[in-house]
Every structure is written in structure tokens, then in C-alpha cells.
Amino acid sequence: MFRGLLAAVAVVGVLSIGVSPSLRSVDEAPLLHVVAMSRLVGAVAIACLLGLAVALLAGRRADRDRPGGIVAAGLLVLALVGFVGAPALSVPAEEARADDGADLTILSWNTGQDDVDASVILALVDDHRADVIVLPEYFGRLAEGQFGGWAAENGYQLLSAESSTSSVLISDRLGAYTVDTTDAPPWAGFTAVPSDATSPPIVVVHAEHARLWSSSLWQQHIAWVARACDRPLSIAVGDLNATAQNLPANGLGRCRDVAERRGETTTGTWPTWLPAAVGAQIDRVLAGSAWTPTSFEVLSGHDRDGTDHRPILARLAAVDDRSAP
């Protein structure tokens, strides 16, 4: 019975390893969760395959079962292949602009409200010279208390909405912004709308996570993001509670996933108590066609800072005509 259980888990995991990288728009629970955590499922499957191989080898020693040894060897080979070929979206990275220059630097970090000390967040902002800082789980009043004074002194505007859990800091060099919650489901987020027509509308997102057996509310939030990303200049940032495989291959609205465009979809942003190699990359940046991604990275070294998410950093270069409708 034990061997049968290991075999069942291994079969599911091997299917995850082999099939999930090719899947897209997987937005129905519970399959949504399996695909999102396919690297972890694959790791468990590899462990089960190794366990089966050991059990078969032990049985072979006891009864000199030649077929059992052959099967065990096959399982070891399958486990090795699974380890080497763990899921990754096979998407070639776009080439960066010739000078690899970035016009916009975006930092996003779900810090679980103030679970991360404000000084740590501001140090990241300073280190990377971020123009836009999205805090997907930071209520406005709390953000004002922690960052309001710093923003005023350092040339940033702090925005939030009563119906959202999120806040955003935007550099004054991008001009003034206002908050728009039109059509936004409660707690999904808001759009920061620029007064300057050449600056990007920023869709600040904290999508509700899908429940084990239902993803309807999450789907509503993702559908809003697609509607809000309605211009080539649009940028959506935050905790989407979705991997690239959970989203359509052609993006959301007029925005496409920056990590996917850069070929950087395999480093997990959640949870920090798992190695990044087997976690889920659910914190995302999506950008319209007016932007060329020059880099995307999940920032390391912050697993003990208090939150279960890792920060992400994206750099975008503007194309020549940013005023296209």
C-alpha cells in the first residue's frame, strides 16, 4: 500500500513536470494551485520516485527480483530527468534595447503590512533608485504614517484607496497622479492615473488568492486588471496571486508579463520558507507595448525580513512613441 501511495504521488508529480510548463490560462481551482506550485509538486514527485526505487531495490535484495532492479533503475533515471527538467516556461527572452538603458525602475514587495521594517524597504528604494514602489499589502493610513514624511522630503507621491489594501509611491519626475477605483472590485486595487499623457497609468494590484475549490473571486480581480491595462503605456504591478501559467499567453488587456518577456519565470517569490527554486512566482509586473523590459529579478537576501514574499524589481525602457492611444 505504501508503494502504491508513493506511485500515485509520483505519477501526479511527473505529469506536473512534463505537462504544466506547456499549460496557460489555468485559472480553475484546484488545478490552478497544482500548476502554480508545479515545481514543488515536481520536487515531491522526485522524492517519491527515489523512495520507490529504494523500496524496490530493498525488495530485490530480499528475493533477487531481477525485474524489480530494472524498474528501480528506471525510476532513478526518471527522477534524474525530472530534476534536470523541472518546470520552466520555455519562452525566449526578448533582447533589451541596444544600450540596455532603463527609463523606469519598478519595485514591488508584499510586506504583509508593516511586517518588514520601513527602513529595509527604503534601503531597497535607495539602492535601486526605484521610480515606482508598489506595496500590495500596505493600507493607506499605515503607509502614510511610515512613508508620508519620507515621500515629501524625497520627491515621491504616496497614493492609496480606501477600498484597497495597497499603496504606491511614485517619483515626482513622472508628474502628478490621482487615484481611480472605477470598476475595481473591492480590495483588488486601484489605478494611479497620471496628469502627464506621456507617463504610465499604474495598475496597483493585490488580487485575492484563489480558494482551494473556487477561484471565482480571483478571476474577477484578474479580469479587472485586464480591463485596467487598456493603453500601451499601462503598467500593472503587485501581488497577482498568479504564476505566468495561470495567466493568458497574450497577457492581460494590453499588458504582457515582464518576467516572461525576459525569460525569468522560474524564481519563486512566495513563500520565503521554501527555496526560491521550488516556490511560486506570484508577484508580477506587466507592461504595455510602449515599454521594453530590460530586466526582471526576484531580489534575494530578504527571506528573514519578516514577510513570506520576496521583492521583485523590473526595469523598463520606453519605446520611441509613448503617446500612442
Helices and strands as residue ranges (DSSP letters): H 2-19, G 20-22, H 31-36, H 38-63, H 66-84, E 104-108, H 118-128, E 132-135, H 140-154, E 156-160, E 167-171, G 172-174, E 177-180, E 189-194, E 202-206, H 216-228, E 235-239, G 244-246, E 256-257, H 258-261, E 283-287, E 291-298, E 312-318
